[in-house]
Amino acid sequence: MTLAWMAWTWPTAIFFIVIALILATFTLLQQARPTVPRIGILGIETTRGDRVFISLLGSAFICVGWLAFAGPPLWGALAVCLVYAAAVFRWV
């Protein structure tokens, strides 16, 4: 299978597939167990979906910063993003 129709690479395709799977998983989770909003360290009410969005947005900035200061590859940034996402889901 070729991804040349949009000049995609396999890592790019995998990235978007993972994002789609995360969204589908959290949609199903919301249907099975509706979220209860909570107030974390930000002082605002957040739901699971809010925390996913905050995690994705923050991870994008972490990766851009990593590229600016350390350059490729992004394996270290991935580790930082996973720790960041875990912290967001725990305390935000």
Secondary structure, 3 states (H helix, E strand, C coil): CCCHHHCCCHHHHHHHHHHHHHHHHHHHHHHHCCCCCEECCCCCEECHHHHHHHHHHHHHHHHHHHHHHCCCCCHHHHHHHHHHHHHHHHHC
